[in-house]
Amino acid sequence: MAEKDIKKVAEQAKDQAKDKEKELKDKTEDAKDGAEKTKDDIQKTFE
């Protein structure tokens, strides 16, 4: 039984790690998009 519990906890940890990784990727993409928009806004200001 303990082995089954360990496997279950390991699976949950793996799933949580995947979720965190996806969350970080999403935040990175949002940051990139924000940086692009800011750059475009600055360029428009100087045109």
C-alpha positions as CSV (number, residue, x, y, z in Angstrom):
1,M,0.0,0.0,0.0
2,A,2.8,2.4,0.8
3,E,4.3,1.9,-2.6
4,K,1.0,2.8,-4.3
5,D,0.7,5.9,-2.1
6,I,4.3,6.9,-3.1
7,K,3.5,6.5,-6.8
8,K,0.3,8.5,-6.4
9,V,2.2,11.4,-4.6
10,A,4.9,11.2,-7.3
11,E,2.2,11.5,-10.0
12,Q,0.6,14.5,-8.3
13,A,4.0,16.2,-8.0
14,K,4.7,15.6,-11.7
15,D,1.3,17.1,-12.6
16,Q,1.9,20.1,-10.4
17,A,5.3,20.6,-12.0
18,K,3.7,20.5,-15.4
19,D,1.1,23.0,-14.3
20,K,3.8,25.3,-12.9
21,E,5.8,25.0,-16.1
22,K,2.8,25.9,-18.2
23,E,2.0,28.8,-15.9
24,L,5.6,30.1,-16.3
25,K,5.4,29.7,-20.1
26,D,2.1,31.6,-20.2
27,K,3.6,34.4,-18.0
28,T,6.7,34.6,-20.2
29,E,4.5,34.8,-23.3
30,D,2.5,37.6,-21.7
31,A,5.7,39.5,-20.8
32,K,7.0,39.2,-24.3
33,D,3.7,40.4,-25.7
34,G,3.8,43.3,-23.3
35,A,7.3,44.2,-24.2
36,E,6.4,44.2,-28.0
37,K,3.4,46.4,-27.3
38,T,5.5,48.8,-25.3
39,K,8.2,48.9,-28.0
40,D,5.5,49.6,-30.6
41,D,4.0,52.4,-28.5
42,I,7.4,54.0,-28.0
43,Q,8.1,53.9,-31.7
44,K,4.8,55.5,-32.5
45,T,5.6,58.2,-30.0
46,F,8.8,59.2,-31.8
47,E,7.3,59.0,-35.3
